[in-house]
């Protein structure tokens, strides 16, 4: 998993790029989001362009972090989702929980509308 902090026009939004959302990688995602939350960085964009697979553990962590961030008035938005990942999310019934965007810029811009 790669992590980058977005600074500039849309401040306090963090961008995480996930290469894999399976059991072997979700611990890293959970730890990164936990660190962000502890610093009150509550708006996160997850770029899923490189993620080719997702399993139940990955979905569980995403949903858990989404609910925790929303409880603190934050959010997770997903961008550049591959069709196979999108289908998996729809199959397990979590596709409508997340706002999704075609580009990272659209996801970042959506936080300005809040």
N, C-alpha and C positions, 0 to 999 in steps of 0.2 A: 504494500500500500504506500502510496506517495501522498505527501501532505504539503499544501502550500497555503500561506495566509494571504488573503486578498487585502491590500491596503490601497487607498486612493479614493476614487469617486464614490464608491459604495463602501463605507467603512464598517468595520466590525463584522464583516461576513467572511467566514472561513470556507475555503474550498478544499475538499478532500478528493483525491483521485484514487479510485479503487480498481486494482487490477484483477481482483478475485473476491467474490463474496461467498466463499464456501467456509466450512468449519475451520480449516487451517488458517484462515486470514481474518476472521471476524473478531478475534481477540484484539488485534491491533486496532481495528476500527473502534471497538468499544472503548479501549484505553485512550485513543486520541480524542474522541468525543467527550469522554469523562474529564480529560484535562481541560478541554475548551470550556466545558460547563463550569468547572471549578474557578475559572478566570472570568466567568460571566460573559463569555462569547457564545451567545445563544442562537445565532443564525448560521446555518451550515448548508452549503451546496455540496452534494456528492456527485462527482463526475464519473459516470459508469461506462464511458466509451470503451475502455479496455477490459471490462468485466465480461467474460464469456460464459460464466456459470454462476449460479446462485443456489444455495441449498437452504434447508429449513433453518439452520443455525444463522445463516446470513440474514434471512428474512426476519427472524426473531430479534436479532440485534438491531436491525433498522427500525422495526416497529417499537421496540423498547426505548430506543434513543429518541425517536419521534415523539412518543408520548411524554417522556421526561422533559424534553425541550419545550413542548407546547404547554406543559404545566407551569413552566417558568416564563411563559410568553415569548418563546423562541420558536424555531421551526427548522425542519430539514426539507430541502427541495432537491429533487433528482434531475440530472440532465444527461443528455446523450446516451440514452439507454438502448442497448442492443435489443433487437426483437426477441431473442431467446430468453433474455432476462425479463423483459416485459411480459412475455407469455407466462413465465413461471410465477411472477407476482400476481397476475390475473387468475391463474389456476388456483392459487391458495387463498384468494380473496382479499389481498392487500393492495391491489393496484390502484384503488380509488382513495386510499389513505394519504397518498403522497401527491403533491403537485409535481408534475414533470414538465420538462422543457427540452426543446430540440437543441438549444445551445447553452453554453455556460453564461454567456452575456444575458440571455433572456432570464435565466434563473436568478442571476445577481440583480438584475433590474426589478424583478418581481418583489424583492424586499423593499424597494423604495416606495411601493404602492401601499405598504402596510401603514 
